[in-house]
Amino acid sequence: EVTGIIDPSDGTLDSSVLRDDLEVRIPVWEGLPEYAEDVDVITLQWAYVNPDDSVEEYVNLATSTFPGPLAPSSFPKTMSIAKRHLADGRYLLRYQLDSWVGGPPLFSVTVPLVCDGTAPYDEVEPPALILPDETITDEYLAANGNQVIGIVLGYPDWQPGDTVSFWWEKSPLPSEPDLTPVDTIAVDGPENTNQHVIFPAAHIKNTGDGAVVAFYALRD
């Protein structure tokens, strides 16, 4: 079990857990050592998954020794992956058991993980939302499906799980705005793919006539 997985479908980790060592909990395994001179060794390993889904060789991340006597009630055992290893990317995580009884090493099932600690645009202000050049009138809305379509430009550091929230508000904004977005949606990939965001006519009309500001926020 890995701390901080927010999307079990692909193993995406909450970016907050990437700021420190990543905790991994190891469940009880069979053949526990009963005496102090008998020692099991657990090694955490992972392999980088390339964009084309090919998998690199597994590399060792951390090793812990577990001398006997070990009781099932003492599990799970906690190990950690050092922060320096948590670069953005996809990985397959497993652990290797070298048992005190000898024989070939045993391997756990693999757990997919996605590290994405870099915010879209890496903290640089993204480009403005692209909107139609025309003045938005009732006639414009009627002729365009009762909606306004904005474009969020694609960006190179897109990762699965990125979302965009977007707003259409009266201008100027209050000094301490507490605003609800029109919607929050997943950003389509791959990288550099433009994303359409839709402002319904009902929301636009409810905002009222006059100057408005339309903007968005990206989150990974």
Stockholm file with secondary structure:
# STOCKHOLM 1.0

chainA/1-220         EVTGIIDPSDGTLDSSVLRDDLEVRIPVWEGLPEYAEDVDVITLQWAYVNPDDSVEEYVNLATSTFPGPLAPSSFPKTMSIAKRHLADGRYLLRYQLDSWVGGPPLFSVTVPLVCDGTAPYDEVEPPALILPDETITDEYLAANGNQVIGIVLGYPDWQPGDTVSFWWEKSPLPSEPDLTPVDTIAVDGPENTNQHVIFPAAHIKNTGDGAVVAFYALRD
#=GR chainA/1-220 SS CBTTEEETTTTEECGGGGGSCEEEEECCCSSCCCSTTCEEEEEEEEEEECTTSCBCCCEEEEEEEEESCCCGGGCSEEEEECGGGCCSEEEEEEEEEECTTCSSCEECCCEEEEECCSCGGGGSCCCCCBCCSSCCCHHHHHHTTTEEEEEECCCTTCCTTCEEEEEEEESSCCSSCCCCCSEEEECCSSTTCCEEEEEEHHHHHHHCSSCEEEEEEEEC
#=GC SS_cons         CBTTEEETTTTEECGGGGGSCEEEEECCCSSCCCSTTCEEEEEEEEEEECTTSCBCCCEEEEEEEEESCCCGGGCSEEEEECGGGCCSEEEEEEEEEECTTCSSCEECCCEEEEECCSCGGGGSCCCCCBCCSSCCCHHHHHHTTTEEEEEECCCTTCCTTCEEEEEEEESSCCSSCCCCCSEEEECCSSTTCCEEEEEEHHHHHHHCSSCEEEEEEEEC
//
